Amino acid sequence: MLKPCEIKLPTNLKHLTAMYLTVSKIINNIWVEYTCYCEGINSIPQTTLIFPIIFNELDFYESLLARISAHLPEDIMNELKHEEDFWHWYTCDV
């Protein structure tokens, strides 16, 4: 299984910033899917295996995001975090 520390990070600041935004968006999408799934179920799922899968996926991407942010300058990180605060809020179509 691939580990976040095995992924080669770009050395170019522009590409590293783009990677940060991409991974952050992936994390956001996982949370949206998870939330919509949980809001849409009316009974206990037949399998609870979905939850470890989702949270392992989140852990992977959050660890990768932490690695990326450790390589970005503070001013860029402040700007990215400010932008993340105002990302789209999703609603579930359940």
CORSUL-V967875 format. One record per residue. N is the residue number from 1. RES is the residue in three letters. SS is DSSP state (a for helix, b for strand, c for the rest). PSI is psi in whole degrees, -180 to 180 (999 if undefined). Layout:
N,RES,SS,PSI
N,RES,SS,PSI
This chain:
1,MET,c,136
2,LEU,c,137
3,LYS,c,150
4,PRO,a,-32
5,CYS,a,-11
6,GLU,a,-10
7,ILE,c,128
8,LYS,c,126
9,LEU,c,145
10,PRO,c,151
11,THR,c,-21
12,ASN,c,129
13,LEU,a,-39
14,LYS,a,-44
15,HIS,a,-36
16,LEU,a,-40
17,THR,a,-43
18,ALA,a,-38
19,MET,a,-40
20,TYR,a,-48
21,LEU,a,-40
22,THR,a,-48
23,VAL,a,-39
24,SER,a,-40
25,LYS,a,-38
26,ILE,a,-45
27,ILE,a,-45
28,ASN,a,-44
29,ASN,a,-38
30,ILE,a,-45
31,TRP,a,-40
32,VAL,a,-47
33,GLU,a,-43
34,TYR,a,-47
35,THR,a,-45
36,CYS,a,-39
37,TYR,a,-49
38,CYS,a,-37
39,GLU,a,-25
40,GLY,a,-11
41,ILE,c,139
42,ASN,c,-8
43,SER,c,171
44,ILE,c,131
45,PRO,c,151
46,GLN,c,-29
47,THR,c,134
48,THR,c,5
49,LEU,a,-19
50,ILE,a,-33
51,PHE,a,-46
52,PRO,a,-34
53,ILE,a,-49
54,ILE,a,-46
55,PHE,a,-28
56,ASN,a,-39
57,GLU,a,-44
58,LEU,a,-44
59,ASP,a,-43
60,PHE,a,-53
61,TYR,a,-34
62,GLU,a,-35
63,SER,a,-42
64,LEU,a,-43
65,LEU,a,-39
66,ALA,a,-40
67,ARG,a,-44
68,ILE,a,-48
69,SER,a,-27
70,ALA,a,-20
71,HIS,c,-5
72,LEU,c,143
73,PRO,c,155
74,GLU,a,-40
75,ASP,a,-38
76,ILE,a,-41
77,MET,a,-41
78,ASN,a,-42
79,GLU,a,-42
80,LEU,a,-42
81,LYS,a,-38
82,HIS,a,-43
83,GLU,a,-41
84,GLU,a,-33
85,ASP,a,-23
86,PHE,c,18
87,TRP,c,161
88,HIS,c,139
89,TRP,c,132
90,TYR,c,154
91,THR,c,151
92,CYS,c,137
93,ASP,c,62
94,VAL,c,999
